[in-house]
């Protein structure tokens, strides 16, 4: 398991933001696997990361002090020391954002096509057919509303 995998979701993304904002003031390599640095937060925090044994890493912030937690300051220092990891993450973020934009476009196009089909269908109905469809829909909505008052459909059935 990598150093970054041990960070919580919030610590990872806040650490990424700290790194991108240039909050790592300084750092030095202490040994092959240990680095020390100063990371600016609400105050300047002393951070030591051990990439061979991430849980042995230290930070004097209130969140991680004395705990085996990978805080945002440790993440920021790690990403500053290993810019190739930062670049990989930023590329993944960009790819994800592009995929989400493409999904959004497809969704909007699909909804537009569905609206056209629905409109054509409704316009093709006679007044009586339209009334019947509306009544059925309203009854089904009422059924769902009343049922939710009596039953929690999310509960597992025990039989």
N, C-alpha and C positions, 0 to 999 in steps of 0.2 A: 504494500500500500504506500503510495507516494505521500510526500509531505502535505501537498494541497488536498489530498483526499481525506485527510484527518481533520481538516477545518470544517466547521459548520457552514451551512449555506450563507448565513449572514456574515460570518467572519471572512469567508472567502471573498464575497462581493465587496464588502467594505474595505478589505485589504487591497483588492484590485483597484478600487477608487483611490485609496491612499497612495498606492504606487503610481498610478497615472497622474495624480495631482502633485507628485514630487515631494511627498511627505517624509521620505527617507533622507535624512540630513547627511548621514555619513555611515560608512560601514568598512569593516576590515576582515580579512581572512585570518583566522586564528590557527586553524589546522586544515587538513584535507577535508574535513566534514563540518567544521564549526566556523560560524561567522558571527560577528558582533556588529551592532549598529545602533544608531539613534533614530527614532521615528517620531515625528511631530504629530501629536494628537491634541488633546486638551492641554497637555503639557508634553515635554520631551520624554519619551520612554526609552529605557535601555533594554535592548532586545538581543538575545543570543539564540541562534538557531543551530541545531545539530541535524544535518540532513540525513545522517546515518541512523540516528535515533531521535526522530521528531518529537516524541513525548518528553524528551530530556531538555527540549528548548525552553528558554526562559524569557519572560517579559515582566516588567514591574508595573504594568497597568492593573487597575483594580479587577478586571475581568479574569486575567490569567495568572496573577502573582501567586506563586506557591502551588499552582495547579498544572496538570498535564494537558492543558488546553492550547489549541492552535488559534491564537487570537488574530485580529486584523493587522496588528503591528508586525507579527511574525510573518504573515502572508505578504504584507507590503515589502518587508525586507527580503524575503525569498524571491519575489518577482523582480525586485530591483537587481539582485545578485545574478539571477538567471533570466536575462532579457529574452532568450529564445522561448522560454515558457510563457512570458508575457505576450510575445508576438503570436504564439500558437493560440492562446486564449482569446486574444483580440480577433484573430482570423476566424475562430469558431463563433465568436459573438456576431461578427459581421455576416458570416454564412447563415447563422440562425435568423438574423434580422431580415436578410434577403429572402429566405424561405418563408418567413412570416408575412412579408409584404406580398409575395406571390400567392400565398394561401388567401390572404385578404382580398386580393384582386379576383381570384377564382370564386371566392365566396360571394362577393358583390355581383359578379357576372351570373352566378347560379341563382342568386336571389332575384335578380332582374328578370331572368328567364322564367322563373317560377311565378313571379307576379304577373307576367304577361299571360302565362298559361291559365292561371287562376282567373284573371279578368275575362279571358275568352270563354272559359268554362261557365262562369257565372252569367255572362251576357247571353250564353246559349240556352240557359234555363228559362222555362216559362215561369210566370208569377207563382203558380201553385208548386212547382218543383223547387223554386227558390225558397218559398215559405217552409216547405217540408224540410229542406236541408238546414235552414236556420233553426227551426224548432228542434231538430235532432241534435244539432251542435250545442244549442243552449241546454238541452236536457243532459247531454254528456258532460258538459262543464259543471252543471249543478251536481250531478252524480259524483264527479271527482272531488268537488269542494266538500260535499257532505261526507263522503267516504273518508276523506283525510281527517275529519273531526272525530271519527270513531276508530280508525285503524291507522297504525303507523306502518306503511308498506315497506319501510326500510328495515324493520325488524326481521331477524331470521325466523323462519318457521321452524318449530321444534318437533314436528311429527315426522 
